[in-house]
Amino acid sequence: VIGTGFVGPFHVDAVRRGGYADVAVLAGSDDARTSERAAALGVPSWTTDLDDLMADDEIDVVHVCTPNRTHVQIATAALEAGKHVVVEKPVATDGGSARALAELARERGRHAGVALTYRGYAMVRRARELVASGEIGSVRLVHGGYVQDWLADPEDYNWRLEPEVGGASRAVADIGTHWFDLAEFITGQRVTEVFADLATFIKHRQRPVGGRSVAFQRAGGAAETVEVRSEDAATVLLRFTGGALGSCVVSQVSPGHKNTCQIEVAGSRRSVGWEQERGEELWLRARDASQLLVRGPEDGAPAGTPGVPALPAGHPEGWVGALTDLFRPFYAAILADEPVPGAGAAAPYPTLDDGARGVAYVEAVLRSSREARWVELTAA
Ligand SMILES: NC(=O)c1ccc[n+]([C@@H]2O[C@H](COP(=O)([O-])OP(=O)(O)OC[C@H]3O[C@@H](n4cnc5c(N)ncnc54)[C@H](O)[C@@H]3O)[C@@H](O)[C@H]2O)c1
């Protein structure tokens, strides 16, 4: 696992819970921090030399949990060294690199997954099934958003604010890509075009001097004033292949919202709605009666998979459970020596093609906002 910051340790945990693999090495960019984190997580080895890591034949899978701009280079090195990869989203900061990475994984015959965490929730999969089975009728509207508050004040800072590290987009690339993937995953339809409006409400921020800043934590200490060059928030209109319309609000500056990822799909017969912070529940609304569906015995990880089993109904699972479940089919495919999914083929886990869709979405949103017009989403 490469990356010792916010999300890397959760990949370590998810891989272990899945029971498919041992986490052999933790890699980072700073010796002291990486060794300290490896010790805290009980990972037997650590390194800051990625060449060493790639040359190690004992390593079969590399998880890339580093800042956005480094993903393609690290994942390319891993694929070329014959490793399977899990890449964090957004998989790249430009569409061409994202598509090339997906192609490279296919050429090398390596499984390549993307940590689109919210697909890992049982009730998200149930929502997808409800739409696919025709239960809600034909899809008409898809709406919701992903809003947080951890960058709500000028003193809040993170590498995501720096286009050289995070890419040209911030809120949309960081969390809007999750919502976009949910919208396509649950509806089974593709977004064809978008119309976006972006806002940077906080024009200047305090960047910590000499320190590092971790997501969701305020650094404190000495700071310098810097100009902000990416969006705090966005509103996006969407059109889908099946004729549905969508709208989404994305924000990292919405007070009181920690991680509110919410989506509603309104069909001709029923509406289905899900919210991450109440991830065990699904609203199934109808004109005559609405139901709150709660995760039941049938909503779990596939039976017979190794590792820590999915919790029975009534024992709430959450974000870490979702990440674990997301990786189960990925590791199962590797262990079963299954061929890698072809371009555009259905896959049991989110692929780099799905990751590239997210990057194409970010690019379309940026262009739409810049040019104040609808922009087509090119197929990835
Ligand atoms: N799937 C999700 O739900 C989810 C959640 C959080 C973050 N993420 C994604 O995960 C990635 C990391 O985010 P984070 O919040 O954990 O960041 P972070 O800043 O907390 O951690 C990044 C880590 O990468 C290491 N690193 C940076 N450059 C490196 C290099 N060249 N070689 C080795 N290590 C290097 C740093 O030392 C640090 O440990 C981002 O792409 C982010 O979008 C995804």
The ligand as an ORCA input file, in Angstrom:
! r2SCAN-3c Opt
* xyz 0 1
  N     -12.032      6.450     -2.185
  C     -12.229      7.337     -1.242
  O     -13.307      7.352     -0.667
  C     -11.122      8.293     -0.895
  C     -11.093      8.916      0.362
  C     -10.014      9.762      0.643
  C      -9.014      9.991     -0.286
  N      -9.089      9.378     -1.496
  C      -8.033      9.562     -2.514
  O      -6.837      9.000     -2.014
  C      -5.710      9.736     -2.428
  C      -4.902     10.135     -1.198
  O      -5.689     11.009     -0.406
  P      -5.376     11.206      1.164
  O      -6.470     12.084      1.701
  O      -5.135      9.904      1.802
  O      -4.022     12.061      1.085
  P      -2.947     12.277      2.244
  O      -2.252     13.552      1.955
  O      -3.587     12.133      3.586
  O      -1.937     11.057      2.051
  C      -1.156     10.925      0.904
  C       0.029     10.042      1.163
  O       0.767      9.837     -0.028
  C       2.162      9.880      0.272
  N       2.870     10.252     -0.958
  C       2.772     11.398     -1.641
  N       3.550     11.351     -2.737
  C       4.155     10.147     -2.740
  C       5.091      9.506     -3.581
  N       5.539     10.097     -4.689
  N       5.508      8.263     -3.243
  C       5.051      7.651     -2.119
  N       4.159      8.225     -1.296
  C       3.728      9.445     -1.591
  C       2.266     10.898      1.358
  O       3.425     10.740      2.080
  C       1.015     10.587      2.172
  O       1.301      9.557      3.080
  C      -6.261     10.915     -3.223
  O      -6.179     10.636     -4.591
  C      -7.704     11.009     -2.796
  O      -8.551     11.538     -3.811
  C     -10.128      8.545     -1.803
*
